[in-house]
Amino acid sequence: MVVLEVIITLLVADFISGLFHWLEDAFGREEWPITGRLVTQPNILHHHNPRYFTRHGWFHSSWLLLCLGLLVLLCAWLSGFLTWHVWLFVALGVNANQIHKWAHRSPVENGPIITFLQRIWLLQTPRHHAQHHTDPKNSHYCVLTGFVNPILDTIRLWDALEAVIWSVFRVRRRTDNSVVVAGETFSG
């Protein structure tokens, strides 16, 4: 039973990582006062140069996720719901950017343990995540494993959510200027 609970917690953390990744890709704006500089600008840079963020250490890539994770732990503790599931969820979520970075690195850079975990699909593989960086860059948002993306992309969840946001708020997806349109060449 505990193994099943660990797997479910991992899949939920993967889905939440994808939800936030989709939100920043689809609706983040560079001109927004706080998230524009802290989230959207680095995300746009990452789409232009996917390996750029592999140069940064864990804290540089994960400090914001660490703050969010501490907030989740505090809320769970204050509401009496602080269980090992929450701790595991936060540990996975706080390390989502690190796991994402591993999907942009070679087996030699990652070493044998990370490479093994990718090979058995416990962690997302570079090949799987590369589909997110293939134009039009609107799929494969979940960054922890390779299990959740095929399901969400098959049911077109992200398209459905964008349609809901359009119908409720009249806000369209941000144009990703890193996407190469047929017949054009990218000069970045």
Secondary structure, 3 states (H helix, E strand, C coil): CHHHHHHHHHHHHHHHHHHHHHHHHHHCCCCCCCHHHHHHHHHHHHHHCCCHHHHCCHHHHHHHHHHHHHHHHHHHHHCCCCCHHHHHHHHHHHCHHHHHHHCCCCHHHHHHHHHHHHHCCCCCCHHHHHCCCCCCCCCCCCCCCCCHHHHHHHCCHHHHHHHHHHHHHCCCCCCCCCCCCCCCCCCC
